[in-house]
């Protein structure tokens, strides 16, 4: 075998280098994720914020963690090399929102329109 067949060509790395992160960006993403995770843990365990604001604080930290992971690990962004990832993510998020939203709507309507079992026959007949 020739030496070029036994090693990876650097052309593959050059053509996909823009869409993959560097070691530095992965380390920044890891550190930010770790800080946000510890902050969420601290909010719950050490009662850093009042109980009324605890859930809101955790949700904000959760969204911040989601953004960090999308940007640093899934490479979702506005640059030309990341548009395909961003488009796929947006479509997936839209489909999940539609499926979950419509499922909740169907379950709510089913719950509202179901006849309760404790109702008497006379009362049920009166509604007809």
C-alpha positions, 0 to 999 in steps of 0.5 A, a space after each residue: 500500500 502506498 503511504 497516502 492510502 494508510 493515512 487520512 488526507 488533510 483535504 477532509 479536515 480542510 473542507 469541514 474545518 469551518 463547521 467543527 469547533 476547535 479544542 479551545 471552543 470545546 473547552 469554553 463550552 465545557 466550562 460554561 456548561 459546568 458553571 451553569 450546571 453548578 449554578 442551577 445546583 446551587 440555586 436548589 441546594 443552597 437556596 440562593 434565591 427566594 423560593 418564588 424566584 427559584 423556578 424562574 432562575 432555573 429556567 433562565 439557567 436552563 435556557 442559557 445552558 441550551 444556548 451554550 450547547 447549541 453554539 459550542 457543541 452542535 455548531 448552530 449559528 448564522 455563519 455560512 458553514 453553519 446554516 445547514 445545522 441551523 436549518 435542520 435544528 429550526 425544522 426539528 424544533 418546529 416539528 417537535 413544538 407542533 407535535 407536542 402542542 397538538 398532543 396537549 391540545 388533543 389531551 385537553 379537549 379529550 379531558 374537557 369533553 369526557 363525561 365524568 363517572 360520578 354524574 347521575 343518570 338524571 343529570 346526564 339526561 338533563 344536559 341532552 
